[in-house]
Amino acid sequence: MPQSFHNLYTHDFVRVAVGVPRCRVADPLFNAQQTIALAEQVSAKGAVLAAFPELGLSAYTCDDLFHQRALLDAVQVALGKIVEASIRIPVAMIVGMPLRVDHRLFNCAVVVQGGRILGVVPKIYLPNYNEFYEVRQFSSADDAVSTEIELLGQRVPFGADLLFQAANVPLLRFHAEICEDVWVPIPPSSYAALAGATVLVNLSASNIVVGKSDYRHQLVGQQSGRCMAAYLYSSAGRGESTTDLSWDGQALIYENGEMLAESDRFEDESHVIFADIDLERLSRDRMRTNTWGDSVRRHAQQVEAFRVVKFALELPVQDVLPLQRTVARYPYVPANPAVRDKRCMEVYNIQVMALVQRLAASGMKKVVIGISGGLDSTHALLVCAKAMDRLNLPRTNILGYTMPGFATSRRTLDQARKLMEFVGCTAHEIDIRPSCIQMLQDIGHPYSEGKEDYDVTFENVQAGERTSHLFRLANHHNGIVVGTGDLSELALGWCTYGVGDHMSHYNVNASVPKTLISHLVRWVAESRQFGETDSQVLLDVVNTEISPELVPGKANDSAPAQSTQSVIGPYELQDFTLYYTLRFGFTPAKVAFLALHAWKDRSIGAWPEDAHVVRNQYTLKDIKHNLGIFVRRFFQSQFKRTCVPNAPKVGSGGSLSPRGDWRAPSDAESVVWQENLKTVPDA
């Protein structure tokens, strides 16, 4: 297998294709030529597996011509042409043809690779309703007697129980079924997936009627999702008989419920689609889902009945073979504006209802929250306000406290004041500098003697004083402290142990990443969640530099002097790494490969309709550097995550709760992740 970092096969991707050749009814040599031509295109693009339509060598609409020896003989000759071509075309091809076995005729998928016929899979379910009349011509796989046949001078496995395993790509095991097989309640591919098939292939003809295209999407998407597999679907196109039917040539490729590629329909000429399947993602989803293993055990009899045919793929040897796959720059934030708004609505309401339940269960009617004028506390305040509305309690039951310190800028202080006015909470302001100075004096810190020593102690004294005030105020007013720290900060350990961004009575933001929080605040503003009130202050917060504001600046204090991202890296990159680390457990090298694909230019993953989105570019060196920061901080900070307060999980991207998605030792070593990161080149 190629070992180049820049080759997709190095990272457990496999490029696959679905071809729809133009056909002629009962002209096998023409159909074989069209199939071979598409296979050459497939190979030129670096794909190693290609599926073609049901009965593609004869055409699906031959009807009683299927019982004519001249046609059946010609189909075998056409198959021979494909076998011969496969010697020079390094692609595993799955083609459809009628085949005589044991005095019966079967509708078959034939797998050809490297001059060999790897196996023949007959169709199980033969539709005999509406426009379909297959039982007139064919027998079901269930009627087969032989398990091996002679075909073109080769001894070939025969049966619907075949799985095809690429010996040099361990995660690639594929299964073929034919058209109606996937339309039944329990498709054969379901059992094949339980037996280890990661790629499911359907050779279909499938005439087109109104609404059928949408149903194909549902069918293929659901099957790929249930089976945690890739699913390749073909259908017949131009050239099939239109005596009573019409054909649209739709081809689909799905991966675990997500569509990766779709062909144009009603094309005049042969066409092919490609997709890069992430085999590791499929394998990891199965590995982490214990009910998958339960299903394998429950259906052990069907699973054990499969036979495995091993073969070796001839993989592309290019040093650089980039992905042909969309990798979102912001995996937590949908790029489509309508989908993004729906996501924001759902996340916001999850947070609100969680807080509503917590307040109702605790019998508390007041919340205490620190307002910094930054993103996290702004969004937490918005959640609190909507929760009070849902509980029919006045928003004055939200006790908001802004607590300026030594480095608080005029901008954030002004925003904090306006925010509390905007939501209508009870607003308070406490200058923490006197109590901080007292603490610094008590511990003998140099700052108390007039020295500009802005060390971590100086910073954490301020954070600690704020938190101490909030908890005591909650005691005093019989309320709970609502936390503001987010998922990104927990991942990177960018929170002071035991203080407000780490500790609270309940934290509404703990599973929301920073990149999503900025969109949530913007969505609240733009969707007028608080009526027609001017929400410019929310947009101002979104556009404010993310900063802890704990160290005074050298110039004026009109804006935050510190930049969080200059220390821990850009949140957009770190959230990208967090998603693929937490959701899939990918290595740093694979995360870097994906990040490079997502961020290599301004056009991929950007949102041109959104003027507020910054279109950054990152080199591989940038990506590797920030991955190093992530790995180091992620492991160092686990001790902080073992004692976080209760918080609602909002997305399938995971959380870092020690009671939920993430349980890890606080003293684990990061050496294997660091060593893997070293395999990433700088360019």
C-alpha positions as CSV (number, residue, x, y, z in Angstrom):
1,M,0.0,0.0,0.0
2,P,1.3,3.5,-0.7
3,Q,2.8,5.1,2.3
4,S,2.7,8.7,1.2
5,F,0.9,11.0,3.7
6,H,-0.8,12.7,0.7
7,N,-2.3,9.5,-0.7
8,L,-5.9,8.8,0.4
9,Y,-5.3,5.1,0.6
10,T,-2.8,5.6,3.3
11,H,-5.6,6.9,5.6
12,D,-8.0,4.0,5.1
13,F,-10.0,5.6,2.4
14,V,-11.0,3.7,-0.8
15,R,-12.2,5.3,-4.0
16,V,-15.2,3.6,-5.5
17,A,-17.4,4.2,-8.5
18,V,-20.8,3.5,-10.0
19,G,-21.1,3.4,-13.7
20,V,-24.2,3.7,-15.9
21,P,-23.2,2.7,-19.4
22,R,-25.4,3.3,-22.4
23,C,-26.8,0.0,-23.5
24,R,-28.4,-1.8,-26.4
25,V,-31.1,-4.4,-25.8
26,A,-29.7,-7.9,-26.6
27,D,-26.3,-6.6,-27.9
28,P,-23.8,-7.9,-25.3
29,L,-20.6,-7.0,-27.1
30,F,-21.7,-3.3,-27.4
31,N,-22.7,-3.3,-23.7
32,A,-19.3,-4.9,-22.7
33,Q,-17.5,-2.2,-24.7
34,Q,-19.4,0.5,-22.9
35,T,-18.7,-1.1,-19.6
36,I,-14.9,-1.4,-20.3
37,A,-14.8,2.2,-21.4
38,L,-16.2,3.3,-18.1
39,A,-13.9,1.0,-16.2
40,E,-11.0,2.7,-17.9
41,Q,-12.3,6.1,-16.7
42,V,-12.7,4.6,-13.2
43,S,-9.1,3.4,-13.2
44,A,-7.7,6.7,-14.5
45,K,-9.3,8.5,-11.5
46,G,-7.7,6.1,-9.0
47,A,-10.8,4.1,-8.0
48,V,-10.4,0.4,-7.4
49,L,-14.0,-0.8,-7.2
50,A,-16.8,-0.2,-9.7
51,A,-20.4,-1.3,-9.9
52,F,-22.6,-1.5,-13.0
53,P,-26.3,-2.0,-13.6
54,E,-28.4,-5.2,-13.2
55,L,-28.2,-7.4,-16.3
56,G,-26.1,-4.7,-17.9
57,L,-24.4,-7.1,-20.4
58,S,-27.7,-8.2,-21.9
59,A,-29.9,-5.2,-20.9
60,Y,-32.7,-5.7,-18.4
61,T,-35.6,-5.5,-20.8
62,C,-34.9,-8.6,-22.9
63,D,-38.0,-10.4,-21.5
64,D,-38.4,-13.8,-23.2
65,L,-35.2,-13.3,-25.2
66,F,-33.5,-14.4,-22.0
67,H,-34.4,-17.9,-22.9
68,Q,-32.7,-17.7,-26.3
69,R,-29.4,-19.6,-26.4
70,A,-27.9,-17.1,-28.9
71,L,-28.3,-14.3,-26.3
72,L,-27.0,-16.3,-23.4
73,D,-24.0,-17.5,-25.4
74,A,-23.2,-13.9,-26.5
75,V,-23.4,-12.7,-22.9
76,Q,-20.7,-15.2,-21.9
77,V,-18.5,-14.0,-24.8
78,A,-19.1,-10.4,-23.6
79,L,-18.1,-11.4,-20.1
80,G,-14.9,-12.9,-21.6
81,K,-14.1,-9.4,-23.0
82,I,-14.4,-7.9,-19.6
83,V,-12.3,-10.5,-18.0
84,E,-9.6,-9.9,-20.6
85,A,-9.8,-6.2,-20.1
86,S,-9.5,-6.6,-16.3
87,I,-5.9,-7.8,-16.8
88,R,-4.9,-4.3,-17.8
89,I,-7.5,-2.3,-15.9
90,P,-6.8,-2.5,-12.2
91,V,-10.4,-2.2,-11.0
92,A,-12.6,-4.8,-9.3
93,M,-15.7,-4.7,-11.6
94,I,-19.2,-6.0,-10.7
95,V,-21.3,-6.5,-13.8
96,G,-24.8,-7.9,-14.3
97,M,-25.7,-10.8,-16.6
98,P,-28.0,-13.7,-17.0
99,L,-26.3,-17.1,-16.4
100,R,-27.3,-20.7,-16.8
101,V,-26.5,-22.9,-13.8
102,D,-28.0,-26.4,-13.0
103,H,-30.6,-26.1,-15.8
104,R,-31.9,-22.9,-14.4
105,L,-31.4,-19.2,-15.4
106,F,-30.2,-16.8,-12.7
107,N,-30.0,-13.0,-12.7
108,C,-26.4,-12.6,-11.5
109,A,-23.7,-10.1,-10.3
110,V,-20.3,-11.2,-11.5
111,V,-17.2,-9.9,-9.8
112,V,-14.2,-9.6,-12.1
113,Q,-10.7,-8.5,-11.2
114,G,-7.2,-9.0,-12.5
115,G,-8.2,-11.5,-15.1
116,R,-10.1,-13.6,-12.7
117,I,-13.8,-14.2,-12.0
118,L,-13.8,-13.9,-8.2
119,G,-17.4,-15.0,-7.8
120,V,-21.0,-15.0,-9.1
121,V,-23.9,-13.8,-6.9
122,P,-27.4,-14.7,-8.0
123,K,-30.4,-12.5,-7.1
124,I,-32.6,-13.8,-4.3
125,Y,-35.8,-11.8,-4.5
126,L,-37.5,-11.8,-7.9
127,P,-40.3,-9.2,-8.2
128,N,-43.4,-10.5,-9.9
129,Y,-45.8,-7.6,-9.4
130,N,-46.9,-4.5,-11.3
131,E,-44.6,-4.0,-14.2
132,F,-42.2,-6.8,-13.1
133,Y,-42.3,-10.3,-14.4
134,E,-38.9,-11.8,-13.4
135,V,-40.2,-15.2,-12.2
136,R,-41.1,-15.9,-15.8
137,Q,-37.5,-15.9,-16.8
138,F,-35.3,-16.4,-13.7
139,S,-34.9,-18.6,-10.6
140,S,-34.1,-17.4,-7.2
141,A,-30.7,-17.9,-5.6
142,D,-32.6,-20.0,-3.0
143,D,-33.1,-22.6,-5.8
144,A,-29.4,-23.0,-6.6
145,V,-27.8,-26.3,-6.1
146,S,-24.2,-25.7,-7.0
147,T,-21.9,-23.6,-4.8
148,E,-19.2,-23.6,-7.4
149,I,-19.4,-23.5,-11.2
150,E,-17.2,-23.6,-14.3
151,L,-17.3,-20.3,-16.1
152,L,-14.9,-19.3,-19.0
153,G,-12.5,-22.1,-17.9
154,Q,-12.4,-20.9,-14.3
155,R,-13.7,-22.6,-11.2
156,V,-15.8,-19.9,-9.6
157,P,-17.7,-19.6,-6.2
158,F,-21.4,-19.3,-6.8
159,G,-24.1,-18.2,-4.4
160,A,-25.7,-15.3,-2.6
161,D,-23.5,-16.0,0.4
162,L,-20.3,-14.5,-1.0
163,L,-18.2,-11.8,0.6
164,F,-15.2,-10.3,-1.2
165,Q,-12.2,-9.4,1.0
166,A,-9.3,-7.3,-0.3
167,A,-6.3,-8.9,1.4
168,N,-4.2,-5.7,1.2
169,V,-7.0,-3.4,2.3
170,P,-8.2,-5.2,5.5
171,L,-11.2,-2.9,6.0
172,L,-12.5,-3.4,2.5
173,R,-14.9,-6.3,2.4
174,F,-17.8,-6.0,-0.1
175,H,-21.1,-7.7,-0.8
176,A,-23.3,-7.6,-3.9
177,E,-27.0,-7.9,-4.0
178,I,-29.4,-7.2,-6.9
179,C,-32.2,-4.6,-7.1
180,E,-35.2,-6.0,-5.3
181,D,-33.0,-7.6,-2.7
182,V,-32.7,-4.2,-1.0
183,W,-36.5,-3.5,-1.3
184,V,-37.5,-6.3,1.0
185,P,-37.9,-6.0,4.8
186,I,-34.6,-7.7,5.6
187,P,-32.2,-7.3,2.7
188,P,-29.4,-9.8,2.2
189,S,-26.9,-7.0,2.7
190,S,-28.0,-6.6,6.3
191,Y,-26.6,-10.0,7.1
192,A,-23.6,-9.4,4.9
193,A,-22.8,-6.2,6.9
194,L,-23.1,-8.2,10.2
195,A,-20.6,-10.6,8.6
196,G,-18.1,-7.8,8.1
197,A,-19.0,-6.2,4.7
198,T,-18.2,-2.5,4.9
199,V,-19.2,-1.8,1.3
200,L,-22.6,-3.0,0.0
201,V,-23.2,-3.0,-3.7
202,N,-26.6,-3.1,-5.5
203,L,-26.8,-3.8,-9.2
204,S,-30.2,-2.5,-10.1
205,A,-32.1,-1.8,-13.3
206,S,-35.0,0.1,-11.7
207,N,-37.3,1.9,-14.2
208,I,-38.3,5.3,-13.3
209,V,-41.8,6.5,-12.2
210,V,-42.8,9.7,-10.4
211,G,-41.5,9.7,-6.8
212,K,-39.2,6.7,-7.2
213,S,-36.0,8.7,-7.2
214,D,-36.7,10.1,-3.8
215,Y,-37.6,6.7,-2.5
216,R,-34.3,5.3,-3.8
217,H,-32.6,7.9,-1.7
218,Q,-34.5,6.9,1.4
219,L,-34.0,3.2,0.8
220,V,-30.2,3.5,0.1
221,G,-29.6,6.1,2.8
222,Q,-31.4,4.1,5.5
223,Q,-29.8,0.8,4.5
224,S,-26.3,2.4,4.6
225,G,-27.1,4.0,8.0
226,R,-28.6,0.9,9.6
227,C,-25.7,-1.3,8.3
228,M,-23.0,1.4,9.2
229,A,-21.7,0.7,5.7
230,A,-21.1,2.3,2.3
231,Y,-23.8,1.6,-0.3
232,L,-23.3,1.7,-4.0
233,Y,-26.5,1.8,-6.1
234,S,-26.8,1.6,-9.9
235,S,-29.8,1.7,-12.2
236,A,-30.3,1.3,-15.9
237,G,-30.1,4.3,-18.3
238,R,-30.4,5.2,-21.9
239,G,-30.8,2.3,-24.2
240,E,-33.2,0.0,-22.2
241,S,-36.4,-0.7,-24.0
242,T,-39.2,1.8,-23.5
243,T,-42.0,-0.5,-24.8
244,D,-43.8,0.0,-21.5
245,L,-41.2,1.7,-19.2
246,S,-38.7,4.5,-19.0
247,W,-35.2,4.7,-17.4
248,D,-33.3,7.5,-15.7
249,G,-29.9,6.0,-15.0
250,Q,-29.7,7.2,-11.4
251,A,-26.5,6.2,-9.5
252,L,-26.0,6.8,-5.8
253,I,-23.2,6.4,-3.3
254,Y,-24.0,6.7,0.5
255,E,-21.9,6.2,3.6
256,N,-23.5,5.6,6.9
257,G,-26.7,7.4,5.9
258,E,-24.9,10.3,4.2
259,M,-25.0,10.8,0.5
260,L,-21.5,11.2,-1.0
261,A,-22.3,11.2,-4.7
262,E,-25.3,11.1,-7.1
263,S,-25.4,11.1,-10.9
264,D,-27.3,13.3,-13.1
265,R,-30.4,11.6,-14.3
266,F,-31.8,11.1,-17.9
267,E,-28.3,11.4,-19.4
268,D,-27.9,10.5,-23.1
269,E,-24.4,9.0,-22.8
270,S,-22.6,6.7,-20.4
271,H,-21.7,8.3,-17.1
272,V,-19.9,7.4,-13.8
273,I,-19.8,8.8,-10.3
274,F,-17.0,8.5,-7.7
275,A,-16.7,8.7,-4.0
276,D,-14.0,8.2,-1.4
277,I,-15.3,5.9,1.3
278,D,-13.8,6.3,4.8
279,L,-13.5,2.6,5.8
280,E,-12.0,3.5,9.2
281,R,-15.0,5.6,10.1
282,L,-17.4,2.7,9.3
283,S,-15.2,0.3,11.3
284,R,-15.0,2.6,14.3
285,D,-18.8,3.3,14.4
286,R,-19.4,-0.4,14.5
287,M,-16.7,-0.9,17.1
288,R,-18.1,1.7,19.5
289,T,-21.7,0.7,19.0
290,N,-22.1,-2.4,21.3
291,T,-25.6,-3.2,19.9
292,W,-23.8,-3.9,16.6
293,G,-22.0,-6.8,18.2
294,D,-25.2,-7.9,19.9
295,S,-26.8,-8.1,16.4
296,V,-23.9,-10.2,15.1
297,R,-24.3,-12.6,18.0
298,R,-28.1,-12.7,17.6
299,H,-27.8,-13.6,13.9
300,A,-24.8,-15.8,14.2
301,Q,-26.3,-18.5,12.0
302,Q,-26.8,-16.2,9.1
303,V,-23.4,-14.5,9.6
304,E,-21.5,-17.8,9.8
305,A,-23.1,-19.0,6.5
306,F,-21.1,-16.5,4.4
307,R,-18.1,-17.5,2.4
308,V,-15.2,-15.1,2.0
309,V,-13.4,-14.8,-1.3
310,K,-10.0,-13.1,-0.9
311,F,-8.2,-11.1,-3.6
312,A,-5.5,-8.5,-3.8
313,L,-6.3,-5.0,-5.1
314,E,-3.8,-3.2,-7.4
315,L,-3.8,0.1,-5.6
316,P,-2.8,3.4,-7.2
317,V,0.8,4.3,-6.7
318,Q,0.7,8.0,-7.0
319,D,2.6,9.9,-4.3
320,V,-0.2,12.4,-4.2
321,L,-3.8,11.2,-4.5
322,P,-6.0,13.8,-2.7
323,L,-9.5,13.2,-1.5
324,Q,-12.5,13.7,-3.8
325,R,-14.9,14.2,-0.9
326,T,-16.3,17.2,0.9
327,V,-14.7,17.7,4.3
328,A,-16.5,20.5,6.2
329,R,-14.2,23.0,7.8
330,Y,-16.7,23.4,10.6
331,P,-18.0,19.9,11.5
332,Y,-20.1,21.2,14.3
333,V,-21.7,23.9,12.2
334,P,-23.6,23.1,9.0
335,A,-22.6,25.1,5.9
336,N,-26.1,25.3,4.5
337,P,-27.8,28.4,6.1
338,A,-31.2,26.7,6.5
339,V,-29.7,23.6,8.0
340,R,-27.5,25.8,10.3
341,D,-30.5,27.7,11.5
342,K,-32.3,24.5,12.3
343,R,-29.3,23.2,14.1
344,C,-29.0,26.4,16.2
345,M,-32.7,26.3,17.0
346,E,-32.4,22.7,18.2
347,V,-29.3,23.2,20.3
348,Y,-30.7,26.3,21.9
349,N,-33.8,24.6,22.9
350,I,-32.0,21.5,24.2
351,Q,-30.0,23.9,26.5
352,V,-33.1,25.8,27.5
353,M,-35.2,22.7,28.3
354,A,-32.3,21.2,30.3
355,L,-32.1,24.2,32.5
356,V,-35.8,24.4,32.9
357,Q,-35.8,20.8,34.1
358,R,-32.9,21.4,36.5
359,L,-34.6,24.4,38.0
360,A,-37.9,22.7,38.3
361,A,-36.3,19.6,39.9
362,S,-34.3,21.6,42.4
363,G,-37.1,23.9,43.4
364,M,-34.9,26.9,42.6
365,K,-36.4,30.0,41.0
366,K,-33.3,32.1,40.6
367,V,-30.0,31.7,38.7
368,V,-26.8,33.6,39.3
369,I,-24.5,34.1,36.3
370,G,-21.3,36.0,35.7
371,I,-21.4,38.2,32.6
372,S,-18.1,39.1,31.0
373,G,-19.3,40.6,27.7
374,G,-17.8,37.7,25.8
375,L,-19.3,34.8,23.8
376,D,-19.8,32.1,26.3
377,S,-21.4,34.1,29.1
378,T,-23.6,35.9,26.5
379,H,-25.0,32.7,25.2
380,A,-25.5,31.2,28.7
381,L,-27.4,34.4,29.6
382,L,-29.7,34.0,26.6
383,V,-30.4,30.4,27.6
384,C,-31.3,31.6,31.1
385,A,-33.6,34.2,29.8
386,K,-35.5,31.8,27.6
387,A,-35.7,29.3,30.5
388,M,-37.3,31.9,32.7
389,D,-39.9,32.5,30.0
390,R,-40.7,28.8,29.8
391,L,-41.1,28.6,33.5
392,N,-43.3,31.7,33.6
393,L,-40.9,33.4,35.9
394,P,-39.7,37.0,35.5
395,R,-36.3,37.5,33.9
396,T,-35.4,39.6,37.0
397,N,-34.9,36.2,38.6
398,I,-31.7,36.1,36.6
399,L,-29.1,37.7,38.8
400,G,-26.4,38.9,36.4
401,Y,-23.1,40.1,37.7
402,T,-20.4,41.7,35.7
403,M,-17.1,41.9,37.7
404,P,-14.5,44.1,36.1
405,G,-10.9,43.3,37.0
406,F,-7.4,44.6,36.2
407,A,-7.7,43.9,32.5
408,T,-11.3,44.4,31.7
409,S,-11.7,46.4,28.6
410,R,-14.1,49.2,28.1
411,R,-15.6,47.3,25.2
412,T,-16.5,44.1,27.1
413,L,-17.7,46.0,30.2
414,D,-20.0,48.1,28.0
415,Q,-21.2,45.0,26.3
416,A,-21.9,43.2,29.6
417,R,-24.0,46.1,30.8
418,K,-26.0,46.3,27.6
419,L,-26.5,42.5,27.5
420,M,-28.1,42.5,31.0
421,E,-30.3,45.4,29.9
422,F,-31.1,43.6,26.7
423,V,-32.5,40.4,28.4
424,G,-34.0,42.3,31.3
425,C,-32.3,40.5,34.1
426,T,-31.3,42.0,37.5
427,A,-28.0,43.6,36.8
428,H,-25.2,44.1,39.3
429,E,-21.6,45.3,39.0
430,I,-18.9,44.3,41.4
431,D,-15.3,45.6,41.1
432,I,-13.2,42.6,42.1
433,R,-9.9,44.5,42.2
434,P,-10.0,45.4,46.0
435,S,-10.6,41.8,47.0
436,C,-8.0,40.6,44.5
437,I,-5.4,43.0,45.9
438,Q,-6.2,41.7,49.4
439,M,-5.7,38.1,48.2
440,L,-2.4,39.0,46.5
441,Q,-1.2,40.7,49.6
442,D,-2.2,37.8,51.8
443,I,-0.2,35.4,49.7
444,G,2.8,37.7,49.2
445,H,2.5,38.1,45.5
446,P,4.9,40.7,43.9
447,Y,2.0,42.6,42.3
448,S,0.9,43.7,45.8
449,E,4.2,45.4,46.1
450,G,3.8,47.4,42.9
451,K,5.6,45.0,40.6
452,E,4.1,44.2,37.2
453,D,4.2,40.4,37.7
454,Y,1.3,39.1,35.6
455,D,1.9,35.4,36.2
456,V,-0.7,32.6,36.3
457,T,-1.3,33.3,40.0
458,F,-2.2,36.9,39.2
459,E,-4.6,35.7,36.5
460,N,-6.2,32.9,38.6
461,V,-6.7,35.1,41.7
462,Q,-9.1,37.2,39.5
463,A,-10.9,34.1,38.2
464,G,-11.2,32.7,41.7
465,E,-12.5,35.9,43.2
466,R,-15.3,36.0,40.6
467,T,-16.3,32.4,41.2
468,S,-16.2,32.9,45.0
469,H,-18.6,35.8,44.7
470,L,-21.0,33.9,42.4
471,F,-21.3,30.9,44.7
472,R,-21.8,33.0,47.8
473,L,-24.3,35.2,46.0
474,A,-26.2,32.0,45.0
475,N,-26.2,31.0,48.7
476,H,-27.4,34.4,49.7
477,H,-30.2,34.6,47.1
478,N,-31.2,30.9,47.1
479,G,-30.3,30.3,43.5
480,I,-27.9,28.2,41.4
481,V,-24.8,29.3,39.6
482,V,-25.1,28.7,35.8
483,G,-21.7,27.9,34.3
484,T,-20.5,29.3,31.0
485,G,-17.5,27.2,29.9
486,D,-17.7,25.5,26.6
487,L,-16.7,22.2,25.0
488,S,-13.6,23.6,23.3
489,E,-12.3,25.1,26.5
490,L,-12.7,21.8,28.3
491,A,-10.9,19.9,25.6
492,L,-8.0,22.3,25.6
493,G,-7.9,22.8,29.4
494,W,-8.5,26.5,28.8
495,C,-10.2,27.0,32.1
496,T,-9.0,27.6,35.6
497,Y,-9.6,24.6,37.9
498,G,-12.5,25.2,40.2
499,V,-13.6,28.6,38.9
500,G,-16.5,29.8,36.8
501,D,-15.5,28.5,33.4
502,H,-14.9,25.1,35.0
503,M,-17.2,24.8,38.1
504,S,-20.8,25.8,38.6
505,H,-24.1,24.2,39.9
506,Y,-25.1,23.6,36.3
507,N,-23.3,24.3,33.0
508,V,-25.5,24.8,29.9
509,N,-22.6,25.2,27.5
510,A,-20.4,22.3,28.4
511,S,-21.0,20.3,25.2
512,V,-21.2,23.2,22.8
513,P,-18.0,24.0,20.9
514,K,-16.8,27.6,20.5
515,T,-17.4,27.6,16.7
516,L,-21.0,26.7,17.3
517,I,-21.6,29.2,20.1
518,S,-20.7,32.1,17.9
519,H,-23.4,31.0,15.4
520,L,-25.9,30.4,18.2
521,V,-25.5,34.0,19.5
522,R,-25.8,35.3,15.9
523,W,-28.8,33.1,15.3
524,V,-30.6,34.4,18.4
525,A,-30.0,38.0,17.2
526,E,-31.0,37.4,13.6
527,S,-34.0,35.3,14.3
528,R,-35.4,37.8,16.8
529,Q,-35.7,35.3,19.6
530,F,-36.4,38.2,22.0
531,G,-38.9,39.9,19.8
532,E,-38.1,43.1,17.8
533,T,-35.7,44.4,20.4
534,D,-32.5,45.8,18.9
535,S,-30.0,43.0,19.2
536,Q,-26.9,44.8,17.9
537,V,-25.1,44.1,21.2
538,L,-25.2,40.3,20.4
539,L,-23.6,40.9,17.0
540,D,-21.0,43.1,18.8
541,V,-20.1,40.2,21.1
542,V,-19.7,37.9,18.2
543,N,-17.2,40.3,16.6
544,T,-15.2,40.8,19.8
545,E,-11.7,39.2,20.2
546,I,-11.9,36.1,22.4
547,S,-9.9,36.8,25.5
548,P,-9.7,35.9,29.2
549,E,-9.0,39.5,30.0
550,L,-6.8,38.8,32.9
551,V,-3.6,40.6,32.0
552,P,-3.6,44.4,31.4
553,G,-2.6,45.8,28.0
554,K,0.2,48.2,27.3
555,A,-1.9,50.7,25.5
556,N,-5.5,51.7,26.0
557,D,-8.2,49.4,27.4
558,S,-10.7,50.0,24.6
559,A,-10.5,46.3,23.5
560,P,-9.2,43.0,25.1
561,A,-5.4,43.0,25.4
562,Q,-5.0,39.2,25.4
563,S,-5.9,36.8,22.6
564,T,-6.9,33.3,23.6
565,Q,-6.3,31.9,20.1
566,S,-2.7,33.2,20.0
567,V,-2.0,30.8,22.9
568,I,-4.1,27.7,22.2
569,G,-4.5,28.0,18.4
570,P,-7.5,28.9,16.2
571,Y,-10.7,27.6,17.5
572,E,-11.8,26.6,14.0
573,L,-8.8,24.3,13.7
574,Q,-9.0,23.0,17.2
575,D,-12.7,22.3,17.0
576,F,-12.0,20.4,13.8
577,T,-9.5,18.2,15.6
578,L,-11.8,17.8,18.6
579,Y,-14.6,16.5,16.4
580,Y,-12.5,13.8,14.7
581,T,-10.7,12.9,17.9
582,L,-13.8,12.6,20.0
583,R,-16.3,11.3,17.5
584,F,-14.1,8.8,15.6
585,G,-10.9,8.4,17.5
586,F,-8.8,9.2,14.5
587,T,-5.0,9.5,14.7
588,P,-3.4,13.0,14.5
589,A,-2.0,12.0,11.1
590,K,-5.5,11.3,9.7
591,V,-6.9,14.5,11.3
592,A,-4.1,16.4,9.6
593,F,-4.8,14.8,6.2
594,L,-8.5,15.8,6.6
595,A,-7.7,19.3,7.8
596,L,-5.4,19.9,4.9
597,H,-8.1,18.9,2.5
598,A,-10.7,21.1,4.2
599,W,-8.5,24.2,4.6
600,K,-6.2,24.1,1.6
601,D,-8.0,26.9,-0.3
602,R,-10.6,29.4,0.3
603,S,-13.3,27.8,-1.7
604,I,-13.7,24.5,0.1
605,G,-16.1,24.6,3.0
606,A,-16.5,28.4,2.9
607,W,-19.8,30.0,3.1
608,P,-19.8,32.7,0.4
609,E,-23.3,33.9,1.3
610,D,-22.1,34.7,4.8
611,A,-20.1,37.9,4.9
612,H,-19.1,37.4,8.5
613,V,-17.3,34.2,7.9
614,V,-13.5,34.6,7.9
615,R,-12.0,32.5,5.0
616,N,-8.7,31.4,6.4
617,Q,-6.1,29.1,4.8
618,Y,-3.8,26.8,6.7
619,T,-0.7,25.1,5.5
620,L,0.2,21.6,6.6
621,K,2.8,23.1,8.8
622,D,0.2,25.3,10.5
623,I,-2.1,22.3,10.9
624,K,0.7,20.1,12.4
625,H,1.7,22.9,14.9
626,N,-1.8,23.3,16.2
627,L,-2.4,19.6,16.4
628,G,0.7,19.5,18.6
629,I,-0.9,22.1,20.9
630,F,-4.2,20.1,21.0
631,V,-2.6,16.8,21.8
632,R,-0.5,18.2,24.6
633,R,-3.3,20.2,26.2
634,F,-5.9,17.5,25.7
635,F,-4.0,15.0,27.7
636,Q,-2.7,17.4,30.3
637,S,-6.2,18.7,31.1
638,Q,-8.0,15.4,31.7
639,F,-7.9,15.9,35.4
640,K,-10.1,19.0,35.0
641,R,-12.7,17.0,33.0
642,T,-13.1,14.3,35.7
643,C,-15.0,16.7,38.0
644,V,-17.1,18.9,35.8
645,P,-20.7,19.8,36.8
646,N,-23.8,18.4,35.2
647,A,-24.6,19.6,31.7
648,P,-26.8,18.6,28.8
649,K,-25.3,16.8,25.8
650,V,-26.4,18.6,22.7
651,G,-25.0,16.7,19.7
652,S,-23.7,13.4,18.3
653,G,-20.3,15.0,18.1
654,G,-19.9,14.0,21.7
655,S,-19.3,15.6,25.1
656,L,-16.4,15.4,27.6
657,S,-18.5,14.5,30.6
658,P,-16.9,11.8,32.8
659,R,-20.5,10.4,33.2
660,G,-21.2,10.5,29.5
661,D,-19.2,10.2,26.4
662,W,-15.6,10.5,27.7
663,R,-14.1,8.4,30.5
664,A,-10.3,8.6,30.6
665,P,-7.5,8.4,33.2
666,S,-6.1,11.7,34.3
667,D,-2.5,10.5,34.1
668,A,-2.5,8.8,30.7
669,E,0.5,9.3,28.5
670,S,0.2,11.0,25.1
671,V,3.4,9.5,23.7
672,V,1.7,7.3,21.0
673,W,-0.3,10.4,19.7
674,Q,2.9,12.5,19.7
675,E,4.8,9.8,17.8
676,N,2.0,9.5,15.3
677,L,2.0,13.3,14.8
678,K,5.7,13.1,13.9
679,T,4.7,11.1,10.8
680,V,3.0,14.2,9.4
681,P,5.3,16.1,7.1
682,D,5.6,19.9,7.4
683,A,4.6,20.4,3.7
